[in-house]
């Protein structure tokens, strides 16, 4: 029973450690990829965007929140969709606003009129389809809070510490198990020596008695 319980705890710890390690590696992978691209971390078509202002407060997005944005074919975008885009071609400034109107350029490309849902007026620019990063992945406010915390410096530190703590715990546990096993084996060896000593003593007594009997018979 104890062995099964120990195996279950070990499996749970291993799974937790793997999940944390995968997340941390993914985060740093996204950061590395962002340094090689336009500045937006993207993994499997998903980007992490930080909300830079309170212009989308009416939609539940506060300044400093993180949002996940999915790369999408711009022909599938509709009015009302919330998108992340570069403020201007070649710019690294990212805006996170809602589409209020879709038109076409003389060349046939899509143009998007956007607006912050808490702003009184539309944005003073038109967004070409080439500047669109992606459409927001809808999440609950609680999920966004968790996401924001996980990608904060404190969250990343905790997630980096958890695997290290699990590894340390498992190594310490293995060390203690081995130590207790050595101690237990030492005790067993000591008990066996005492038993062997008593057996030898008994044998010697028996030999002495036999010899005494032989002398008596003579």
Backbone bond lengths (Angstrom), bond angles and torsions (degrees), N, CA, C in turn:
res aa  C-N    CA-C-N  psi(-1)  N-CA   C-N-CA  omega(-1)  CA-C   N-CA-C  phi
1 X - - - 1.467 - - 1.531 111.06 -
2 X 1.328 114.94 -46.48 1.469 119.93 179.59 1.517 110.77 -63.64
3 X 1.356 115.40 -36.78 1.465 120.05 -179.07 1.527 110.14 -65.93
4 X 1.359 116.66 -42.46 1.462 121.34 179.23 1.513 110.76 -64.10
5 X 1.341 116.48 -42.19 1.463 121.52 179.06 1.527 110.48 -62.51
6 X 1.320 116.22 -41.42 1.462 121.43 179.54 1.520 110.66 -63.90
7 X 1.356 116.67 -41.94 1.462 120.82 179.03 1.518 111.15 -64.42
8 X 1.356 117.56 -38.86 1.463 122.28 179.43 1.527 110.54 -63.97
9 X 1.329 116.97 -46.69 1.468 121.57 179.08 1.519 110.30 -60.53
10 X 1.335 116.34 -42.36 1.467 120.99 179.74 1.519 111.02 -62.83
11 X 1.349 116.92 -41.98 1.466 121.02 179.31 1.528 111.00 -63.51
12 X 1.336 115.98 -43.88 1.472 121.04 179.66 1.527 110.21 -61.50
13 X 1.318 116.48 -45.67 1.470 121.19 179.44 1.524 111.12 -63.35
14 X 1.334 116.41 -39.56 1.466 120.14 178.89 1.527 111.35 -63.79
15 X 1.344 116.14 -43.61 1.467 120.89 179.49 1.523 110.14 -63.29
16 X 1.342 116.20 -46.14 1.468 120.92 179.78 1.519 110.90 -60.70
17 X 1.304 116.73 -42.40 1.463 121.33 -179.71 1.526 110.32 -64.15
18 X 1.338 116.95 -43.89 1.468 120.88 -179.89 1.520 110.91 -63.01
19 X 1.346 117.06 -43.16 1.467 121.17 179.65 1.527 110.82 -60.56
20 X 1.322 116.31 -46.88 1.467 120.67 -179.89 1.526 111.32 -63.58
21 X 1.334 115.91 -43.32 1.462 119.79 -179.89 1.525 111.35 -64.06
22 X 1.344 116.28 -42.12 1.471 120.18 178.81 1.522 110.35 -61.73
23 X 1.343 115.91 -42.13 1.468 119.42 -179.64 1.524 110.87 -64.14
24 X 1.333 115.80 -48.47 1.475 119.81 -178.33 1.525 110.67 -62.12
25 X 1.351 116.66 -43.84 1.464 120.13 178.50 1.528 110.52 -62.44
26 X 1.347 116.64 -39.86 1.465 120.94 179.29 1.527 110.93 -63.02
27 X 1.336 115.85 -42.65 1.465 120.35 -179.62 1.519 110.57 -61.48
28 X 1.339 115.36 -50.37 1.460 118.32 -179.25 1.529 111.18 -67.91
29 X 1.346 116.05 -29.07 1.455 119.71 174.65 1.516 111.33 -65.30
30 X 1.331 115.99 -41.44 1.468 121.03 177.93 1.526 110.89 -63.89
31 X 1.329 115.23 -40.58 1.471 119.47 178.90 1.522 109.99 -64.41
32 X 1.344 116.36 -41.77 1.462 120.14 179.69 1.529 110.72 -64.80
33 X 1.339 115.28 -44.26 1.469 119.80 -179.95 1.521 110.65 -62.35
34 X 1.344 115.73 -38.91 1.467 119.55 -178.50 1.529 110.93 -62.58
35 X 1.341 116.03 -31.68 1.461 118.88 179.78 1.528 111.37 -72.73
36 X 1.357 116.24 -17.56 1.463 120.63 -179.57 1.531 111.93 -98.84
37 X 1.336 116.39 -9.95 1.459 120.05 -178.31 1.512 110.24 -112.36
38 X 1.329 115.71 -150.18 1.462 120.14 -177.61 1.525 112.96 -77.65
39 X 1.288 116.54 -2.78 1.465 118.58 -179.51 1.509 113.46 115.45
40 X 1.341 117.22 -0.88 1.453 121.08 179.37 1.518 109.43 -108.23
41 X 1.341 118.22 116.79 1.465 119.80 177.27 1.528 109.57 -60.95
42 X 1.319 117.97 132.04 1.462 121.10 -178.95 1.515 110.25 -143.85
43 X 1.325 115.66 125.45 1.461 121.69 176.79 1.514 107.64 -131.91
44 X 1.342 116.48 124.80 1.459 122.47 -177.63 1.534 111.66 53.47
45 X 1.325 115.94 38.48 1.456 120.41 176.54 1.517 114.85 79.83
46 X 1.333 116.90 4.47 1.475 120.70 -179.56 1.527 109.48 -110.09
47 X 1.327 115.36 131.03 1.464 120.89 179.47 1.524 110.17 -114.13
48 X 1.309 115.06 150.76 1.461 121.08 174.87 1.526 107.78 -104.72
49 X 1.323 115.67 122.43 1.460 120.63 -176.75 1.528 109.43 -120.11
50 X 1.321 116.27 136.18 1.463 120.21 175.33 1.526 109.15 -97.10
51 X 1.326 115.98 133.59 1.459 121.21 179.45 1.527 108.33 -75.69
52 X 1.345 115.67 122.49 1.468 120.27 -171.86 1.528 114.26 -92.06
53 X 1.344 117.12 -11.13 1.469 119.17 -178.68 1.522 109.37 -151.55
54 X 1.340 115.74 -178.34 1.470 120.46 177.98 1.529 112.16 -98.37
55 X 1.333 116.27 22.46 1.466 119.57 -177.47 1.527 113.12 -68.77
56 X 1.358 116.73 -15.25 1.470 120.74 178.66 1.526 111.42 -113.27
57 X 1.321 115.77 23.08 1.470 120.81 -177.60 1.527 111.72 -59.95
58 X 1.331 116.41 -35.63 1.475 120.60 -179.99 1.529 111.90 -63.52
59 X 1.335 116.33 -21.55 1.471 120.79 178.13 1.521 111.75 -97.80
60 X 1.349 116.15 5.26 1.467 120.31 176.31 1.502 115.04 94.23
61 X 1.333 118.04 8.29 1.468 121.24 -179.14 1.527 110.27 -105.42
62 X 1.323 116.11 116.18 1.461 120.81 179.17 1.522 110.89 -97.60
63 X 1.315 114.68 160.15 1.463 120.16 176.73 1.533 109.43 -59.48
64 X 1.326 116.06 131.94 1.462 120.94 -179.26 1.516 113.88 95.97
65 X 1.361 117.12 -15.66 1.466 119.95 176.97 1.525 110.33 -65.28
66 X 1.334 115.03 155.71 1.463 120.69 172.11 1.523 109.02 -107.21
67 X 1.314 115.52 145.51 1.461 120.77 177.37 1.520 109.00 -136.26
68 X 1.326 115.66 147.28 1.459 120.55 176.34 1.526 108.65 -95.98
69 X 1.312 114.81 132.97 1.466 121.01 -177.94 1.528 108.55 -122.28
70 X 1.324 115.85 129.13 1.467 121.72 -178.08 1.526 110.55 -100.30
71 X 1.334 114.84 128.84 1.459 120.25 176.56 1.525 109.04 -60.82
72 X 1.323 117.00 137.46 1.460 120.13 -174.71 1.519 110.41 -147.39
73 X 1.312 115.25 151.70 1.460 120.73 172.60 1.533 107.02 -66.36
74 X 1.320 117.12 121.05 1.479 120.71 -174.00 1.528 113.26 -61.40
75 X 1.332 117.73 -19.80 1.474 119.65 178.28 1.529 111.46 -69.92
76 X 1.345 116.13 -15.03 1.467 120.54 -179.92 1.527 112.69 -93.74
77 X 1.340 116.49 -1.16 1.466 120.13 178.96 1.521 110.36 -78.16
78 X 1.329 115.18 146.41 1.461 121.44 -179.20 1.521 110.31 -128.48
79 X 1.313 115.50 162.15 1.471 119.80 174.00 1.526 108.58 -62.08
80 X 1.326 116.83 135.06 1.463 121.61 -176.61 1.518 113.03 102.33
81 X 1.349 116.27 -19.16 1.468 119.62 177.23 1.530 109.70 -69.45
82 X 1.324 115.68 144.66 1.464 121.43 174.92 1.525 107.38 -98.50
83 X 1.323 115.50 126.46 1.462 119.97 -176.76 1.532 111.08 -127.48
84 X 1.331 114.35 159.47 1.467 120.86 170.65 1.524 106.22 -108.53
85 X 1.317 116.56 137.55 1.467 119.89 -178.26 1.517 110.30 -152.54
86 X 1.338 115.26 160.65 1.461 120.56 174.96 1.518 108.11 -79.36
87 X 1.325 115.08 137.26 1.464 119.76 -175.93 1.534 111.89 -59.10
88 X 1.323 117.09 -33.19 1.462 121.51 178.46 1.517 108.34 -151.86
89 X 1.331 118.36 153.72 1.469 120.69 177.63 1.533 110.97 -54.86
90 X 1.325 115.77 128.94 1.457 120.86 -179.19 1.513 113.98 87.00
91 X 1.345 117.24 -9.77 1.468 121.24 -179.83 1.527 110.18 -83.38
92 X 1.340 116.41 153.53 1.469 121.21 175.44 1.523 110.80 -104.30
93 X 1.335 116.70 0.88 1.467 120.86 177.66 1.522 108.97 -75.24
94 X 1.342 115.81 123.01 1.464 120.83 -176.34 1.528 110.03 -104.25
95 X 1.322 115.11 130.36 1.467 122.09 177.62 1.526 108.32 -110.74
96 X 1.316 116.13 145.43 1.463 122.21 -177.46 1.530 106.80 -126.54
97 X 1.328 116.71 91.58 1.469 121.37 -174.83 1.524 111.98 -135.31
98 X 1.320 114.43 175.45 1.464 121.68 -178.16 1.532 111.34 -99.19
99 X 1.329 115.00 141.72 1.469 120.09 176.27 1.536 108.98 -76.56
100 X 1.326 117.06 127.99 1.470 119.92 177.02 1.538 111.87 -113.63
101 X 1.335 115.83 -14.31 1.463 118.59 179.74 1.524 109.76 -160.94
102 X 1.342 115.67 141.34 1.465 121.33 178.40 1.527 109.00 -122.94
103 X 1.313 116.57 126.84 1.466 121.61 177.33 1.527 108.61 -131.33
104 X 1.330 115.50 -177.82 1.461 120.13 178.31 1.523 109.91 -123.40
105 X 1.320 114.67 145.92 1.470 120.41 176.43 1.522 108.98 -79.97
106 X 1.337 117.61 165.09 1.476 120.30 176.96 1.529 112.48 -56.39
107 X 1.338 116.38 -27.39 1.468 120.71 179.48 1.526 112.19 -82.02
108 X 1.332 116.40 -8.45 1.466 120.44 178.32 1.518 114.53 100.41
109 X 1.324 117.23 -3.76 1.468 120.12 178.16 1.519 111.79 -76.43
110 X 1.319 116.55 155.12 1.464 121.08 -179.59 1.525 110.94 -78.99
111 X 1.321 115.07 142.78 1.469 122.48 176.25 1.522 107.95 -125.91
112 X 1.322 115.86 137.36 1.470 120.51 -175.77 1.532 110.59 -119.16
113 X 1.333 114.90 126.34 1.465 120.35 171.41 1.529 106.33 -92.22
114 X 1.313 117.04 126.82 1.468 121.09 -175.44 1.526 111.47 -121.84
115 X 1.340 113.52 166.51 1.476 119.38 -178.63 1.515 108.88 -159.89
116 X 1.328 115.92 140.43 1.460 119.98 170.55 1.518 107.66 -75.39
117 X 1.320 118.08 130.47 1.467 120.35 -173.86 1.534 112.90 -64.73
118 X 1.319 117.79 -15.22 1.464 120.97 176.56 1.532 111.59 -100.28
119 X 1.323 116.20 -3.06 1.465 120.12 178.71 1.529 110.63 -87.15
120 X 1.304 115.60 151.33 1.463 119.92 -178.62 1.508 113.84 -79.42
121 X 1.322 117.64 -23.04 1.460 121.04 -176.18 1.519 110.89 -133.75
122 X 1.340 117.07 158.36 1.472 120.59 177.31 1.525 110.68 -62.87
123 X 1.309 115.96 163.12 1.462 120.32 176.74 1.525 109.94 -65.10
124 X 1.333 117.55 146.93 1.467 120.79 -177.56 1.531 113.29 -80.99
125 X 1.326 117.02 21.59 1.464 120.50 180.00 1.526 109.56 -138.66
126 X 1.287 115.55 162.19 1.463 122.69 174.17 1.521 107.43 -110.91
127 X 1.335 116.42 134.02 1.468 121.12 -175.79 1.530 110.40 -96.52
128 X 1.335 118.52 117.16 1.470 120.37 175.17 1.531 109.24 -75.14
129 X 1.304 116.57 154.69 1.469 120.47 -176.41 1.529 111.86 -61.12
130 X 1.324 117.59 -25.92 1.465 120.73 179.96 1.523 112.69 -69.53
131 X 1.350 116.89 -17.04 1.471 120.36 -178.97 1.525 112.88 -93.31
132 X 1.335 116.46 -6.35 1.469 120.76 -177.19 1.527 110.36 -76.47
133 X 1.326 115.87 128.69 1.474 121.48 177.71 1.526 110.03 -87.90
134 X 1.328 116.10 -44.50 1.454 119.70 179.73 1.514 112.35 169.41
135 X 1.324 114.93 178.47 1.466 121.83 -179.97 1.527 109.63 -101.72
136 X 1.320 116.26 143.82 1.458 121.10 -176.64 1.526 111.11 -64.34
137 X 1.332 115.55 142.56 1.471 121.50 172.17 1.525 106.66 -90.22
138 X 1.317 116.22 116.78 1.467 120.34 -176.02 1.530 110.44 -63.28
139 X 1.332 115.44 131.66 1.467 121.93 178.95 1.527 108.57 -140.33
140 X 1.319 115.87 155.93 1.461 119.97 175.50 1.526 109.05 -72.32
141 X 1.316 116.25 161.27 1.470 120.14 179.59 1.526 110.85 -61.70
142 X 1.334 116.57 -35.82 1.475 120.35 179.37 1.527 110.69 -65.19
143 X 1.340 115.90 -41.98 1.472 120.27 179.44 1.526 109.95 -64.84
144 X 1.342 116.59 -38.44 1.466 119.48 179.05 1.524 111.03 -66.11
145 X 1.343 116.29 -37.03 1.469 120.16 177.89 1.526 110.69 -63.56
146 X 1.340 115.67 -42.65 1.473 120.15 178.76 1.525 109.59 -63.98
147 X 1.332 116.58 -45.06 1.462 121.48 179.53 1.523 111.32 -60.43
148 X 1.331 115.63 -44.14 1.469 120.75 179.97 1.522 110.73 -62.17
149 X 1.350 116.04 -42.54 1.465 119.59 179.47 1.526 111.19 -66.39
150 X 1.337 116.49 -42.62 1.464 120.68 -176.94 1.526 111.92 -61.57
151 X 1.340 116.02 -32.36 1.457 119.40 -178.39 1.524 112.55 -96.74
152 X 1.324 116.64 5.24 1.463 119.63 173.98 1.521 108.53 -79.05
153 X 1.331 117.22 166.67 1.469 120.24 -179.26 1.528 110.71 -62.71
154 X 1.352 116.36 -37.93 1.476 120.29 178.35 1.518 111.03 -65.79
155 X 1.347 116.11 -44.67 1.457 120.74 -179.60 1.516 112.44 -62.39
156 X 1.328 115.88 -44.29 1.463 120.02 179.42 1.520 111.35 -64.91
157 X 1.338 116.00 -37.29 1.463 119.97 178.71 1.518 110.40 -64.18
158 X 1.329 116.03 -44.86 1.470 120.55 179.57 1.522 110.57 -62.45
159 X 1.343 116.19 -44.54 1.461 120.09 -178.90 1.521 111.99 -67.33
160 X 1.327 116.32 -25.92 1.473 119.39 175.99 1.526 110.21 -78.33
161 X 1.341 116.22 -33.54 1.467 120.81 -177.96 1.530 110.96 -73.69
162 X 1.355 117.43 -36.71 1.470 120.85 -175.77 1.530 112.33 -55.87
163 X 1.355 119.24 -52.64 1.473 118.01 178.80 1.525 112.58 -60.04
164 X 1.348 116.10 -39.63 1.468 119.89 179.72 1.529 110.03 -62.93
165 X 1.343 116.22 -41.26 1.464 120.78 179.88 1.531 110.79 -66.08
166 X 1.332 116.16 -40.06 1.471 120.06 179.00 1.520 110.63 -64.62
167 X 1.339 115.92 -45.14 1.478 120.02 178.68 1.527 110.26 -60.49
168 X 1.350 116.32 -44.71 1.463 120.58 179.34 1.522 110.94 -62.42
169 X 1.344 116.18 -42.57 1.468 120.99 179.70 1.528 110.73 -61.98
170 X 1.352 115.72 -45.52 1.466 119.80 -178.42 1.524 111.68 -66.52
171 X 1.339 116.23 -39.26 1.467 119.78 177.93 1.533 110.46 -65.58
172 X 1.345 115.57 -42.61 1.467 120.08 179.55 1.524 110.55 -64.39
173 X 1.338 114.72 -40.87 1.463 119.39 179.96 1.525 110.69 -63.81
174 X 1.346 116.27 -42.62 1.467 120.31 178.77 1.525 110.50 -64.25
175 X 1.339 115.93 -40.52 1.472 120.19 178.85 1.529 110.46 -61.93
176 X 1.349 116.11 -45.36 1.467 119.84 -179.59 1.528 111.29 -65.94
177 X 1.348 116.44 -39.75 1.470 119.93 177.86 1.526 110.34 -60.66
178 X 1.334 115.91 -44.34 1.475 119.97 178.45 1.524 111.30 -64.91
179 X 1.356 115.96 -39.83 1.464 120.24 179.55 1.519 110.83 -63.45
180 X 1.362 115.79 -46.05 1.473 120.02 179.25 1.523 110.74 -64.58
181 X 1.339 116.75 -35.04 1.466 120.70 178.62 1.531 110.31 -65.27
182 X 1.335 116.16 -42.07 1.475 121.03 178.11 1.521 110.12 -63.13
183 X 1.341 116.26 -44.21 1.479 120.39 179.43 1.522 110.52 -62.67
184 X 1.361 115.90 -44.25 1.463 120.39 -179.10 1.529 110.56 -64.82
185 X 1.341 115.94 -41.18 1.469 119.47 177.19 1.525 111.38 -63.49
186 X 1.350 115.61 -36.15 1.464 120.07 177.35 1.518 111.20 -64.23
187 X 1.360 114.92 -41.58 1.467 118.97 178.87 1.521 110.81 -65.31
188 X 1.353 115.86 -41.98 1.467 119.51 179.22 1.526 110.60 -63.16
189 X 1.331 115.32 -41.74 1.467 120.08 179.11 1.515 110.61 -62.47
190 X 1.346 115.62 -40.34 1.472 119.96 179.18 1.523 110.88 -64.78
191 X 1.356 115.00 -42.26 1.470 118.93 179.44 1.529 110.95 -64.69
192 X 1.338 115.17 -40.38 1.466 119.36 179.66 1.525 111.40 -65.15
193 X 1.351 115.31 -37.98 1.470 118.90 177.52 1.516 110.77 -62.80
194 X 1.360 115.97 -42.13 1.469 119.99 179.54 1.524 110.32 -62.73
195 X 1.366 114.71 -40.83 1.464 118.33 179.50 1.527 110.83 -64.11
196 X 1.353 113.73 -44.58 1.469 117.94 178.95 1.526 110.72 -62.74
197 X 1.340 115.50 -37.61 1.468 119.79 178.64 1.513 111.38 -62.29
198 X 1.358 115.48 -42.53 1.464 119.81 179.46 1.524 110.99 -66.59
199 X 1.348 115.49 -38.32 1.467 119.38 178.71 1.535 110.52 -64.47
200 X 1.326 115.74 -42.60 1.467 120.48 178.14 1.516 110.06 -62.76
201 X 1.365 114.27 -42.41 1.473 119.07 179.02 1.526 110.63 -60.26
202 X 1.333 114.65 -45.49 1.468 119.65 -179.82 1.505 111.51 -63.15
203 X 1.330 115.08 -39.95 1.460 119.84 179.35 1.527 110.61 -64.81
204 X 1.337 116.56 -43.01 1.467 120.63 179.73 1.534 110.55 -63.80
205 X 1.340 115.97 -40.63 1.476 119.17 177.48 1.521 110.66 -61.33
206 X 1.343 114.06 -42.51 1.457 118.79 -179.53 1.523 110.64 -63.70
207 X 1.338 116.99 -40.90 1.471 121.61 179.20 1.520 109.62 -63.37
208 X 1.346 116.88 -43.58 1.476 120.01 179.49 1.525 110.97 -62.19
209 X 1.296 116.82 -42.59 1.464 120.89 -179.36 1.531 110.90 -63.59
210 X 1.356 114.66 -42.10 1.472 119.54 179.67 1.513 109.66 -62.27
211 X 1.323 116.63 -43.06 1.464 121.23 -179.86 1.526 110.56 -64.61
212 X 1.337 115.10 -41.69 1.478 118.58 178.97 1.520 111.16 -63.81
213 X 1.295 115.21 -39.21 1.471 119.72 178.46 1.507 111.21 -64.60
214 X 1.355 115.29 -39.98 1.454 119.47 179.25 1.548 110.58 -62.95
215 X 1.336 115.06 -41.27 1.459 120.36 179.30 1.511 109.14 -64.69
216 X 1.322 118.44 -41.48 1.447 122.36 -179.66 1.513 111.14 -62.41
217 X 1.335 116.68 -38.39 1.462 121.33 -179.02 1.513 110.47 -67.03
218 X 1.338 117.46 -38.24 1.457 121.75 177.63 1.511 109.63 -64.51
